[in-house]
Amino acid sequence: MHRQADELHGAQYSPTHIRATWSGTGSVEDASKALGFSRAKGYDLVRHGEFPCRVIRIGRKTRVVTASLLRVLDSGEPEYSGARTEHCAPS
């Protein structure tokens, strides 16, 4: 019975379920669970700018960009909010 509860809990944070039920952003707590770590660890990573997905501040709230979370879950590669700097070649 404990195993079934774990499977249901894991299914709640699967990419398929996230695509079907989340809007444009999600909570840090839910995104942390989807990535496999605790809420406290998620907020600690956000504070240090090391959360593996793009995060945005809306007033006093911090939200995780759902599309970024899905890309990280699919690829396994982090997508930090401030770490990606892309340079364009001059035309």
C-alpha positions as CSV (number, residue, x, y, z in Angstrom):
1,M,0.0,0.0,0.0
2,H,2.9,2.4,0.8
3,R,4.3,1.8,-2.7
4,Q,1.0,2.7,-4.3
5,A,1.0,6.0,-2.5
6,D,4.5,6.7,-3.7
7,E,3.5,5.9,-7.3
8,L,0.5,8.3,-7.1
9,H,2.7,11.0,-5.5
10,G,5.3,10.6,-8.2
11,A,2.7,10.6,-11.0
12,Q,1.5,14.0,-9.7
13,Y,4.9,15.5,-10.6
14,S,5.4,13.7,-13.8
15,P,6.0,15.8,-17.0
16,T,2.8,14.5,-18.5
17,H,0.7,15.5,-15.4
18,I,2.5,18.9,-15.2
19,R,1.8,19.6,-18.9
20,A,-1.9,18.8,-18.3
21,T,-2.6,20.6,-15.1
22,W,-0.1,23.4,-14.5
23,S,-0.5,26.9,-15.8
24,G,2.5,29.1,-16.9
25,T,4.1,29.1,-13.5
26,G,4.2,26.8,-10.5
27,S,5.2,27.1,-6.9
28,V,8.8,26.5,-5.8
29,E,7.5,23.8,-3.5
30,D,5.8,21.8,-6.3
31,A,8.7,22.3,-8.7
32,S,11.1,21.1,-6.0
33,K,9.1,18.0,-5.4
34,A,9.0,17.3,-9.2
35,L,12.8,17.6,-9.2
36,G,13.2,15.3,-6.2
37,F,14.2,17.6,-3.4
38,S,12.6,19.3,-0.4
39,R,10.8,22.6,-0.3
40,A,13.5,24.0,2.0
41,K,16.3,23.0,-0.4
42,G,14.3,24.5,-3.3
43,Y,14.0,27.9,-1.6
44,D,17.7,27.7,-0.6
45,L,18.7,27.2,-4.2
46,V,16.4,30.1,-5.3
47,R,18.1,32.4,-2.7
48,H,21.5,31.5,-4.1
49,G,20.4,31.7,-7.8
50,E,21.1,28.0,-8.3
51,F,17.5,26.6,-8.8
52,P,17.8,24.5,-11.9
53,C,14.8,26.1,-13.6
54,R,14.0,29.7,-14.4
55,V,12.3,31.5,-11.6
56,I,10.5,34.8,-11.6
57,R,9.5,37.2,-8.8
58,I,6.0,38.5,-8.9
59,G,5.7,41.0,-6.0
60,R,6.7,39.0,-2.9
61,K,6.1,35.6,-4.6
62,T,8.6,33.5,-6.4
63,R,7.3,31.3,-9.2
64,V,8.9,28.7,-11.4
65,V,8.4,28.9,-15.1
66,T,6.6,25.7,-16.1
67,A,8.1,25.4,-19.6
68,S,11.6,25.7,-18.0
69,L,10.8,23.0,-15.5
70,L,9.6,20.7,-18.2
71,R,12.7,21.3,-20.3
72,V,14.9,20.4,-17.2
73,L,12.8,17.3,-16.5
74,D,13.1,16.2,-20.1
75,S,16.8,16.9,-20.7
76,G,18.3,16.6,-17.2
77,E,20.2,19.8,-17.9
78,P,19.8,22.8,-15.5
79,E,18.5,26.1,-17.0
80,Y,19.4,28.7,-14.4
81,S,17.6,32.1,-14.4
82,G,20.7,34.3,-14.7
83,A,23.3,31.8,-15.9
84,R,22.5,31.7,-19.6
85,T,24.0,34.4,-21.6
86,E,23.8,34.0,-25.3
87,H,25.9,36.1,-27.7
88,C,24.7,36.9,-31.1
89,A,27.2,37.1,-34.0
90,P,27.2,40.5,-35.7
91,S,25.2,40.6,-38.9
